[in-house]
Amino acid sequence: MEEKILKGTISFVNYEKNFATIEYEQGAKKKSVNCKTDFESTGRKSHHFRMGDTVSFQLRLSDRGDKMTACNIKYLHNTELDLLIQRATIENRFSGYLKKADDKYFVKEWNSYIFFPLQLSPWEKPPVETAENEAISFRLLNLEKPNAIVAELFSHNYIPEYKKAVQHYKNEIAVDAVVFKVSPHAIYLNLFDDKIQAKLPFVSSDDATVKAGDIIPVIITHLSNTRIVVKRFENPAS
């Protein structure tokens, strides 16, 4: 059965149990078959399957030998996803619903029913359980890499320490950072009561003498909702 290559469309995805359903035609009959979506155990790179994906596949008996299953699945294209990407290049604002599967958050786009993984900031509180199935607004990121597209909410619930970091960054205020680890090439720091982490690369031989617990004044030189960069603070008066 494995020799014949068929083509079908993903009609259902269960992200928690790692399986999907493919609808296809064989002869003049419409059929459906399930497939596993976690390829990592077989050494293959996983694809984030979505509703509407057109795929090629082959059929074989399941491990239990009681039914057919799809194997050698290859993603071909997704027309609905292509349309969303085109729309995002013009106006990147969509509506959808929050979903949670296996402790991971997804956003289901309102019209296409396509699921996108939700990207949260390291300093953002995760959506509360009561927010599931509530309508939300989001944008799409990584448009140039369709398999890596994620959703980002328009409304964020940042921790107070991140908001404090934003003020220090805007006003160029020094922060007393506490060293929590030293590697052969960098010094790792805790900022704002251990809520935000950053690192300093070694710039001189003196850095090798730094140890955990030391306090180093730093200035935040770059801050986004996913990345922070700091440098040592040099007091002009000293």
Long-range contacts (C-beta under 8 A, 24 or more apart in sequence): 1-58, 1-59, 1-60, 1-61, 1-68, 2-58, 2-59, 2-60, 2-71, 2-72, 3-58, 4-58, 4-59, 5-56, 5-57, 5-58, 5-72, 6-56, 6-57, 6-58, 6-59, 7-54, 7-55, 7-56, 7-57, 7-76, 8-33, 8-54, 8-55, 8-57, 8-70, 9-52, 9-53, 9-54, 9-55, 10-49, 10-50, 10-51, 10-52, 10-53, 10-55, 11-51, 12-51, 13-37, 13-49, 13-50, 13-51, 13-115, 14-101, 15-101, 15-102, 15-104, 15-106, 15-115, 16-101, 16-102, 20-49, 22-55, 22-57, 22-70, 22-73, 33-57, 33-59, 33-68, 33-69, 33-70, 34-69, 34-70, 35-69, 35-70, 35-71, 35-73, 36-69, 47-73, 47-75, 47-147, 48-117, 48-147, 48-148, 49-75, 50-78, 50-81, 50-114, 50-115, 51-80, 51-112, 51-113, 51-114, 51-115, 52-78, 52-79, 52-80, 52-81, 52-112, 52-113, 52-114, 53-77, 53-78, 53-81, 54-78, 54-79, 75-147, 78-114, 78-146, 80-112, 80-114, 81-112, 81-114, 81-146, 81-149, 83-112, 84-109, 84-112, 84-114, 84-140, 85-140, 85-143, 85-146, 85-149, 88-139, 88-140, 88-143, 89-143, 92-139, 92-140, 93-137, 93-138, 93-139, 93-154, 94-137, 94-138, 94-139, 94-140, 94-151, 95-135, 95-136, 95-137, 95-138, 96-135, 96-136, 96-138, 96-151, 97-132, 97-133, 97-134, 97-135, 97-136, 98-127, 98-131, 98-132, 98-133, 98-134, 98-136, 99-132, 99-133, 100-129, 100-132, 106-151, 107-136, 107-138, 107-151, 107-153, 110-135, 116-140, 116-149, 116-150, 116-151, 117-150, 117-151, 118-150, 118-151, 118-152, 118-153, 119-150, 119-151, 119-152, 119-226, 121-156, 121-158, 121-162, 121-225, 121-226, 122-226, 123-158, 123-159, 123-161, 123-162, 123-165, 123-195, 123-196, 123-225, 124-156, 124-157, 124-158, 124-159, 124-162, 124-225, 125-157, 125-158, 125-159, 127-153, 127-157, 156-225, 158-225, 159-195, 161-191, 161-192, 161-193, 161-195, 161-196, 162-195, 162-196, 162-225, 164-192, 165-191, 165-192, 165-196, 165-220, 165-223, 165-228, 166-223, 168-220, 169-220, 169-223, 172-219, 173-219, 174-217, 174-218, 174-219, 174-233, 175-217, 175-218, 175-219, 175-220, 175-230, 175-233, 176-215, 176-216, 176-217, 177-215, 177-216, 177-217, 177-218, 177-230, 178-213, 178-214, 178-215, 179-210, 179-211, 179-212, 179-213, 179-214, 179-215, 179-216, 180-212, 181-212, 182-210, 182-211, 182-212, 187-216, 189-216, 189-218, 189-230, 191-218, 191-228, 191-230, 196-228, 197-228, 198-228, 198-229, 198-230, 199-230, 200-230, 200-231, 200-232
